[in-house]
Amino acid sequence: MKQIELNNGVQMPQIGLGVWQAKDGQEVVRAIHWALESGYRHIDTASIYKNEEGVGQAIQTALVDREQIFLTTKIWNNDIRARRTKEALKESLDRLQTSYVDLLLLHWPVDHFEEAWLALEEAYQAGQAKAIGLSNFMPEQIEKVIEIGSVIPAVNQIEYHPYLTQADVTQVCEKHGIVVTAWSPLMQGHFKNESLFADIAAAHGKTPAQVVLRWGIQRDVIIIPKSTNQGRIQENFELFDFELSTEEMQQINDLERGRRFGPDPRNFDF
Ligand code: NAD
């Protein structure tokens, strides 16, 4: 599988398993074990997903070594607001049963994100995170972090799929060498309502989901599709035996309509 090099030299697998809404315990443990069997080496969780214990258990009991797995978690908004990023990270590491995460993100740009960013820098210097970054940060907030900090964020994780590519955000990321990770890369399942994906899929002998994800791969973003179903987990990883033509990429690019399936980072209330 392809790796993307972050701005500090760390290699990040281009496909990861998203585990938002995967239940703690058996459900998330099984999903991660199936993913590792299929070849995934990257898991995306967050403290607010309330499944870090299961993620930790899955990694502990996996046949793949911890060092081979790229693990991301995120500091939740209430912890950022309460200025307890350091404590929240320790709690996450305990639940995950690991001494470090590969990537640590601020989940949303809430009040006191500047101070939280400096805490992430400390965690990075201490080796508790191999890379640090942002999620749902808009251009002006990215610039603010760069202005006050001494480490350039490695990643910004944002909603990104054929209906929403957030060019204003991705341009700022590109300018600073910040890699974009696409959340909801399968449009939270809404790709099924768009016949173009089925048409292109038929031409390649692939599935519509694989076409949507392959589009993300060819746009050079990192993708973290979510599923707890063994067949789909495997399907979502089988993206490197076909290629979309320039024309097919353009047809999918033309679907952009600024449509969000998740909350708007410029207007949210949690
Ligand atoms: P997604 O776009 O990955 O869609 C997931 C849904 O698509 C599943 O519930 C399933 O119903 C369906 N699906 C998956 N594989 C399929 C297949 N092969 N065929 C048909 N249907 C399929 O949505 P998501 O969970 O919102 O996003 C993925 C991950 O992104 C999350 O699990 C989480 O890790 C991350 N995320 C981050 C943020 C953030 O604020 N940073 C927000 C949302 C999600």
Residues whose N, C-alpha, C, O or C-beta is under 5 A from the ligand:
A	BS01	NAD	G18 V19 W20 D44 H107 S135 Q157 W183 S184 P185 L186 M187 Q188 G189 A209 I224 P225 K226 S227 R232 E235
